[in-house]
Amino acid sequence: MSDRNKAILSLIYKLIELDKKFDIREQKYLHDIAESLKLSSNEIKEVILNPESFELVPPPSEQERMMILYYILFAMRIDGKILPTEEDMVYDIGIKLGFRETMLNDMIKVMKKHLHKRIKPDTLISIIRKYHN
């Protein structure tokens, strides 16, 4: 499980680093996620020093895959801007996790629309329901 968690953190770190800036909000988000994944400070350092060493194997559970998607969606918007390269990366990861292109596009649109606003949980859940019913 620890290897998967390091791979998840690596994805988030690589996404955050796309704009070549690592601000305090991004640092806090990364550490909050690492804590929720129960990674030690040494494991966090290991990921940050060599993020390319960790490749995510999509978990079989849809719930776990959705959790990873949520992590990266929120990482994409944490600094208050969304770059096309960040959108592309979220899209690519989402496809690898087994989600539909249209659902990913809808979720990215919600992130952009609510860039500086709180997103109600029902907003993303309604998108998921739309594609899973």
N, C-alpha and C positions, 0 to 999 in steps of 0.2 A: 504493500500500500504506500509505503514511503516513496518508492520510485515513481509511482503514479503521481503522488502529491508534488514531488519535485518537478515532474514534467508539467503539471498544471501551473505551478509557480513560474516555471521557465517561460511558458506561453505568455503569461501575464507580464512578466518582466520584458520580454522581447517586444510585446505590443506597446508597452509604456515607453520603451526606448526608441521607438520608431521616429519620434520627433526630435531626438537627440537632446532632450531636456528631461530632467528627472526632478520635478518639483516636490514640495513638501506633501501635497495631497496625494501624489502618486506614491511617494515613499510610505505614507501612512496606509494607503490602500494595500500596497504590496505586503506590508508587515501584518495588517489585519487578516488578509487572506492566508498568509503563512501560518499565523496563529490558529486560524480556524482549521487549517489542514494539519495542525499539530506538528509543524516542522520546527526543529531546533534552530538556534542562531547559527550554528555551524552548517546546518543543511541549507539555510538561507544564503549564507556566504558562498557555499559550494555552487548553488544555482546562479548567483549573480556573477561569480567569477568565470563560469563556463556554461552559459545557458544553452549552448548548442549540444551539450553532452546529454541532454534529456529529451527523449522523444516520447510523445504521448501515444499510448496505445488506447484507442477509445474503449471505455468500459462497456460491458454488455448491458448494464442497467440504463434504461432511458432516463431515469431520475438523476443518475450520476452524470450522464452526458449533458442533461439540461443544466445542472449545477455549473458545469464547466462553461457552458455557453453564457450563462448569466454572469459569471465572473469576468469573462472577456468583454461582454457587452458593456458592463459598468466600468471596466478598466479603460475602455476606448474613450469614454466621455469624462473621466474623472478630472482631467485638467481643463475642462471647459471648452475644448475644441475637438473636432473629429476630422482627421486628415483622410484623404482618399486611400493612402497606404494602410491606415488603421482599418478602414472599412474592408479593404481587400483581404487583410489578414483575418479579420473576424469571419468574413464570408468563407475563406478557405478552411479555417478551422471548423466552422459550422458544418460545411460539406463533409469533412473528414469524420465528424461526429455523427453523421448520418441524417442531418436535418435538410429539409427541402429548401431549395434556393428561394422560393417565394416567401417562405416563412422568415428566412434570414433577412431578406430585403425588407420585409415589414418591420421586423424588430430593429434593424438599423435605422429605419425611418423614424421609429418611435424615439430612439436614443437621440437622434438629431433634433427632433421636434421638442424634446424635453431637456435639451442640453443644459439649461440653467434652472430647471424646475425639477421638483420631486416627481418621480414616476409612481403612480398608484400601482400596487401589485396586480390589480385586476386588468390593467392595460396590457401587460405582457401575457397574462394568463388567457385573456380573450384571443390573442393571436395564436397561442398554442392550441386552444380549443378549436379554432377555425380550421387548423390543419390536421388535427388528430381526431376529428369526428367524421 
